[in-house]
Amino acid sequence: MAPSTQPRPEHPRPQFVRTDWLNLNGTWQFETDRGDSGLERGLRTRELAGEITVPFCPESELSGVADVDFHEAVWYRRTIEVPADWAGRRVLLHFAAVDHDATVWVNDVEVVRHRGGFTGFEADITDQLDGDHRAVVVVRARDSRHGIQARGKQSREYANHDCDYTRTTGIWQTVWLEAVPQTRLLAGAVRPNVAAGEIVVELPVTGNRSGWTASATLADAQGEIVTGAVRVDLDRTPTVTLAVPEDRRRLWAPGDPHLYDLTLRLHDADGAVVDEVASYTALRSVAVDGQAVTINGERVFQRLVLDQGYWPTGIMTAPSDDELRADIERSLAAGFNGARLHQKVFEERFLYHADRLGYLVWGEFGDWGANVGGDPTRNQHPTAAFVNQWIEAVRRDRNHPAIVGWCPLNETHQVIDDHYTQLDDVTRAMFWATKASDPTRPVLDASGYAHRVLETDVWDSHDYEQDPARFAANQAGLAEGRPFANRSDRGEFSLPYVGQPYFVSEFGGIWWNPDALAKEGTDHRDSWGYGQRVADEEEFYRRFAGLVDALLDDPRMFGYCYTQLTDVFQEENGIYRFDRSLKLDLDRIRAAQQRQAAYERRAAS
């Protein structure tokens, strides 16, 4: 049964908002196509057998389908009606994310194809609308269990196991319509320059028009600050620089996440406004200074938590916008000041809340699915598709001030040998493409394991040693320029460390479920965590404090990332339970982290 209110009604792209848009979430026709034979069987042109609640995937409870079996393909169908007052403008159909390979037809005309389950796409459907401004939208999403594709933590086995979870197939983020002019603004980079007190705004348009201009206006609670304008017919990417007067400069930082309103406009040759977009931005810098990663020139120890972004009823889709914000608030309450968004490109609304709450974020691609490691004769290397899909994510999210670093790959564990491999090619391509798309943030070539780019901005390791004394010994080599590095019995994973900033980007993962002590020794499909499960809650606090202390005491360590914020299905090593209920004493978790880090004391000295 369809819900009484529309699910996820908020605008999905809060940094690029036009007034006239229409949310298409809600009830759609739906049918599973397990043999991917639907095109031959006529599913494109007929009514579908079932219903689904978009934007929730068919594996989820909130979709109304709750079928966790494999879906080789799924089909969606809905009749839409475009508002009459949109006449004379172009109509764009947007999909924020469809997993994994999508084809869209409108009134039986193919309008767009897109491959990649973590990023959005759009189609201009104006010419496919009938005389009543109506259209039938049909979507086929293919999601094969075989082959190489970026899956993140989605299980390739039928059941969940270890740290792999229930799959997501098809539409899993908001679908919406938008009315736009023929010549319109596109999303460009917005880059703060803290040293100069400026914000540089790119204003690309769909086509050059002689005599037309684009403008950007910066404002705060006191009103308009500055406007800059530029002709759009002289450069491929028209750009304006907004100089912020000293008395209106206020930096974005944890604890004081100041945001400026930013209004973008396109003007015709007579000065009339043709297109207008509401956005926001901030003055905030991220830099590398020796072994330090600084924010606005200051050493801020990054107390990060691993966040995988799964929910019991929505899988990878948050049940509500409030729940996205609440996960950030839960993390802050536990003493963390940011997160590594792990093996998933989070929906943009999460970044919006991180911007508003002053929450530091490392963006990551959900690259797992290439199976790099293990038996070297069976390795399946990442492909060029990984580069394309990741850069789509970077370009979507690069204007969010909360993001302080990028991580294209995770745990690509391949031993260095005499042969230059496809993994090396893809790793370097993703690293350099990231830096070209966004030169303002540090890039970590691969989190943990195989650092294959000598010039990587940051170095890290994953260390799940559970004994605090042995953990401290593992990490002690950083002082001599010999940081802990993930290795294999068959050889080294990484090129040499050359003095970059260093942090432990995964540690802890303490296995603890106070409600299931009797499960000791059960299959990892039922309960899983790192190392030996603690005997009781007091042992958890001792182990947590001991591990954290080892990193807080190292003056060369710029941060850490604890695994993890919540339990996820059978992985029971979260600070919170999977349903977000309290599992531990947050005061004790917060107290263990809040003392000043040696890295911060070094800045003060």
N, C-alpha and C positions, 0 to 999 in steps of 0.2 A: 504494500500500500504506500502511495506517495506521501511524503511528509506534508503537514499542513502549512509549513512555511518553507520558503526557498532555502536550500542548503548553500552555505558559503556565498552570501549575497554581496560581500564587499568587493570593491574594485581590485582586480588581481595585480595591477601594475601601478603602485602608488607613486612612482617617480615620473609617470608620463600619463597624466589623466586629462582626457577631454570630457566636456560636459555631456555630450550625447553618446551614451553607450547603453547596451541592454544585456543583462546577465541571462544566459541560457541554461544555467544549472537547473536541475529538477528531473522530471520523469521523461525518459527517452525510451523508444522501443529498443529491444536488445535481443541478440541471439548469439550463442556460442557456435563456433565453426571449428570443431576439433580437428577436422582433416584439411582445413584451409581449401575447401572445395566450394565455398559459398558463391564465388563469382560464377562458376559453371552451373550451380544449382539455382541461380536467379535471386539470391538474397539482395542484390543491389536494387532490384526493381519491385520487390514485393514487401508487404507488411511483415514485420518480424514477430516471432512467436512470444516473446516475453517483454518484460520491462526492467529498467534499471534506474537508480537514482544517481545522476551525474552531479558532482565530479568524483564519486567514489568508485573504486575499481571493483570488478565482479567478485574478486576473492574476499572482499570486505563485508562485514555485517551491515554497515551503513548503506551499502549499495542496494540492499534488498535481495541480492542474488546469493552471496556467501558460498560460492563454489570455489574451493581451493585446489581443484584438480588443474592439470595443465590445459591451457587454452592456446592452441596453435594460432587461432585467429578469432576475433570477435567482431560483431557488426552492431552499429547504432543507427537509428533512424528517427528523425523528428521534423515536423513541419514548423517553420518559423514564419513570423509576419513582421515585416519591417515597419516601424512607425511612419505614418504618412508625412509627418513634418520633416522627414529626412530627405524628401524628394529634392533632386538636383545635386545631391552629394554622392560620393562613392561609399559603398558599404563594405566594411572589412569583417570577415569572420575569423576570430582568434581562437586558438587552442593553446592553453598555457602549458600543457604537457600531455602527451599520449605515448604509452609504452607498447610497442617499441617502433614499429614501422607502419606509418599511417598513410592511407589514401582517402581523399574526401571528394565526394561528388555532390553537386548542387543542381537540382532539377535534371539529374541524369548526365551532367557534364562534369568530367573530372576537373577540379580546380586547383588541387595541390597534393603533393606527396612530401613526406618528411620522415627521415629516419633518425632515431635517437629519442630515448624515453624520458630524458630529463629537461629538455628545453622546448620552448614554444615555437609556433609558426602561425602564419596567417594567409588568407586568400581574399582577393577582391572579388566579390560575388555579385556586383551590381548588374553586370550584363546577363546573369543567369536568373534574375528575379522576373516573375511573371507580371502581368498588368496590375494585379492586386498587391504587388510587393510581397508576394508569398514565395516560399521555396521549400522544397523537401531536401534536407541535409542527410546524407548517408556517409557513414564513416566505417572503414574497415581497418582494424588494427591487428597486425601480425606480431606474434611474440614467441618465436620458436624456442624450444628448450635446447636445441642443438646449435652448434656454430659459435662464432666469436661475436659477442656484442657486450656493450657495457651494461652490466646488470646491477652493480653494487652488491648488496647483501641478499639478493633474491636467490633462493635455493634452486639448484639445478636437479636436486632429487625431489621425489614427490613430497616427502615430509621435511619439516624443519629439523635442523641438526646443528650442534655446536654453535657457531655464530652466523649461520645462514637462516633466513627467515621466509615467511610466506611471500609468495610472488605478488607482483602488481602487473596487471594486463589492461591495456586500453586507456581510456580517458581517466586521468586521476587528478587533474587540476581544472580550474574554471574554463568554461567555454563562454565566449561573449561576442556581441556585435558592436561595431563602432562606426559612427558617421564621420566621414572626413572629406575635405575638399580634394579636388583633382591634384592640385599642387599643394603639398603639405609638408610639415616638419617631420623629420625622422629623429630617432633617438641618437644623440651623439655623446661623446665623452664630456664630462664636467670635471675639471681637474683643479683642485685647490693649490695655491702657492702660498704657503704660510709665511715664508721668508719675506715675500713682497707684499703680503696682505691682499692678495688678488685671487679671483676665481676665474679660470679660463673656461669658456663655454663654447663647445662646437654646436653649430646650428645647420646641420645638413638638411636639404630639402629634396623632394622627389624629382625636381627638374629645375634647371636654371630659367629664370624669367627676367628679361631685361627691365631694369629699373625697380625691381622688387627688393625689399629689405627684410631682414630678420632681426629680432631684438630679444634681449634677455634682461629682465628686471629682478633685482635682488631686494628683498624686504625682510624686516623683522617685526617684532611686536610694536616698535615705534613707528612703523610705516616704511615707505619706500626709501631705499638707500642709494641705489645707483642703477642706471639703465645704460646698456651699450647696444649699438645697432651696427649692421654690416650689410652691404649689398650681397645678394645671393648669386649673382651672375659672374663674379670675378674669380672665384675659387671653387674647387670641388668640395671643400669643407669650410664654409664660412665660419669664422671664429671671432668672438668678442672677448675682451678682458675686462672684468669688473673689479675695479679698485675699491676696496672697502676702507672708508675713513677710519683712522685709528680709534676714534671714540665709539665706533660701531663694530669694532673687531672683537669677536669672542670665539675662542677655539672650542672645537668639539673634543671631548675627552671623557673617559669613564668618570662618572660622578658629576659631570657637567656636559651632557650631550646637546650642546646648542646647535640648533638647525635654523637655516635661513629659508624663507620661501623663495622660490624661483619660478618666474612666469616667462614662458617662451612664446613669442608671437611671430607670425609671418604677415607682412604688409605688402599690398599691391603697389603699383606705381603711383597711385593717388594717396597712399598712406593708410588706406582702409585695412582693418585687421581681417585677414583671410582665414587664419588658423591660430588657435591659442591652446597651449598645454600648461597645466599646473604641475609643478615639481617642487623639489626642495634640495638643498645641498648643505655643505658645512665647510668650515676651515679646519683642516686636520692634515697633518703630515705623518708619514711613516718613513723612517730612514734606517740605514745600516751604518753604525759608527764602530768600526773595529769588530769586537765580538758582541756588540750591543745592537738590539733592535729598539729604536726610540720612537715615541709618539709625541709629536710636537717638540722634538728635541729633548724629551725627558725619558729617563729609564722607568718604564712601567713593567713590573714583573707580571707576565701573562699567566695567570692562574686559570688555565683552561680545563674544560671538561669535554669528553667525547660525547657528542650528541648524534644519534643515528636517525632521529626523526620518524619513529614508528609509533603507532597507537593501536590498542587492541581491537577497536571497532572500525578504524579507518585505514589501517595498514600504513602506507606512506602518506596518506592524506589526513591532515588534522581534522577532527570532528567539527571544529569551529575556529574562527579567527581568535577568539578569546583564549583557546587552548594553545595556539602558537605563542601568544604573548606570555601565557602562564608558565610555559616551559622555561622561558628566559628568567622570569621572576623566581622560579624554583631554583634555578642554578645560582642566581645572585644570593638567594637566601642561604644556600649551602656554602657560600664563601668564594665561589668562582667569579671571575670578572669577564669571562668569555668562553668560547667554545670552538672546537674543531668540528665542523659539520661533516660527518664521516660517511663516505661511500654513498653519497646522495647529493644531488643539487637541490637544495631546499626551495620551496616555493617563495616567491619574492616577498610575500607578506611577512614572512619570518624576518627577513632583512630589514624591512620597514620598522618592525618593532625593536629590533636590535639597534637601529639608528636612533630611535626615540629614547631607548633605555640606557644608552652608553655601554653597549655590550660588545666586546671584541670578538671578531669572527675570522676564522680561516676557512676560505671556500675551497671545496674539494670536489673532484669528479668521482662518479660512481664507476670506476674503471674495472672492478672485479668482473670476471667473465672471460678473461683472456687466458687464464690458467698458466701463468708464467711461474715455473718452478717445479719441484718434484722431479719426476722422470724427465731428463733433458731430451729424450727422444720423442716425447709427446707434448712438448710445449706448444701452446697456441698463443702467438704473440699479438699484442695490440696492433690494430690496423690504422690506416689513414682516417677512417671514420671516427676514431677516438679523438684525433686532433680537431676535426671539424666540430664535433659535438661539444667538446670542451670549450672551444673558443666562442661558440654560441653562448655558453653559460657565462664566460668572462665578460663578453660584450653586454649581456643583459644586466650584469650585477656590478660592473666596475664603478658606478657612481654612488654606491652605498658607503658612507663614511665608516660604518661599523667594520667593514672588511679590512683587515690589516695584513693579510697574506694570502697567497694562492698555493694550492698543492694539487697538481694535475693527476698524480699517480700515487698508489699506495701498495707497499710491500711487494714490489716487483723483484722477487728473489731469484736472480740468475747470476751464476758465478762468472767472473771475468776470465776469459780465455783469449786465445790468439785470434779469434774470429769476431769481427764487428757484426752484430746481429740486428735483426729488425727491431728488437726491443730498444737497442741503443738509438736507432733512427727515430723511433716514435717518441722516446723520452726526450731527446734533444729537440725534436720538432714541437712537442707540447710546451717545453720550457721556453724556447725562443719565441714561439707564437704568443705565449702568455705575456712575455715582456714587451712584445711589439704592440699587443692590444691594450696593455696597461703598464706603462713604465713607472707608475707611482708607488708600487708595492713590491716587497720582496717575494721571490718565487722559490719554493722548495721543489726540486726536480722530482723527487719521489719520497714519500714519507716512510722512513725506516728502510732497512734492507739495501736496495741497490741504488746508490748515488752514482749515476752514469754521466753527469754533467759536471766537469771540474769547476766551472764558473758558477755553480748553483749559489744563490744568495744566502742560503741557510742550510745548515746540516742538522740532522736529528738521528734518533734511534728509537726503537721500541724495546722496552726492557720490562718483562713481566716477572722478574725475580721477586719472590714473595717475602724473602727474609730481608729485613731492613739493613742489616749489617752487610750482607753479601751484595745487596743492591747498591749501597754506598760505595763499596769497593769496586763494583763494575764501573761506576760513574766517576771515580777519582782521577782517571787519567786525563781529563779535560785540562787540568792545571798544567800538565806537561805537553799539551798539544796533541794528546793521544786519546781522543774521546772514545767512549764505548761505541762500537760499530757492530751491526748485525752481520754475522758470518755464517758460512756453511762448513760442514766437515770436508766438503770438496774444494773449498777455497774462498777467496775474498769476493764479496758482492760489489764493493764500491771502489771508485777511484780514490786517491789519497785525500785526506782532509787537509785544507790549506788555510785554516784559521777563521772560518766563517762563524757567525753567531750560531749557538748550539742550544738545543733543548731536547728533552725527552718527550716526544709527541704521543707516546702511548706508554702507560705504566699502570700498576695497580690491578684493576679488574678483579678485586677481591671477591671470591665466590662466597656468597652469603644469602641464604633464604631462611629467615627465622621461622617460617611456617612449614619447612620441609626437612627438618633435621633427620627424620627417619629415612630420607631418600639416599643416604650415603651409599655410593657404589652403583647408583642407577645409571641407565643408559644416557648418553649425552643428548638424546632427543628430549629427555624429560627435564634435565637440569645440567647446566654447564657454567663453568667459570674458569679462571686461571689459577693454576697451582692447587695446593691443598686447601680445601674448604676450612674456614675458621671454625673453631669449636663452639664459640659463643660470641655475643655482641661485644664484650669487653676486648676479646682478642682482635676483633675487627678494628676497634678504635686504636689499639696499640700498633697494629700493623699499618693502618692508614697514616697515623702520625709519624711513624718511623720512616716510611717511604717518602712522605712529603718533606720531612726534615732534611733528608739527604740532599734534596734539590734546592730547598730554600737556603741551605748553608753554603751553596757553591756560588761564589761571586761572579763566575763566568757563565752561569746558566741564566738565560733571559726569560725562561718560562718552563711550563710543563703542561701536559694534557693528561688528566686522570680518566681512566676507563671505568665507569661511564655514568651518565646522568640518570638513566632509568634502566631497569631490567627490560629486556626485549625478548618476548616469548620465553624460550627455555634458557636464554643467557641471563643468569641471575647474579649479576655483579654490579647492579646499579645503586646509586644513592637513594633512589626512590623505586618503588615497585612499578611494574609495567602500567598499572592503572593510575599511577601518579600518587598513590596514597603514601603516607610516611612509612619508612622502613627503619630509619635510624634517627638518632638525636641530632638534629641539624645544628644545634648550638655547639656540639662537640666537633662536628665536621668543619664548621666555619672557624672555630677557635684554632684548630690545627693548622689552618691556612693563613690566618690573618696577621701573624707576626711579620715584621719587616724582613724581606728577603735580603741576603747578602748582596745580591745584585743591586738592590735599591739603596742599601747602605753605602755601597761603593760610589753611587751617584752623589750622595749627600756629602761625602768626605772631601 
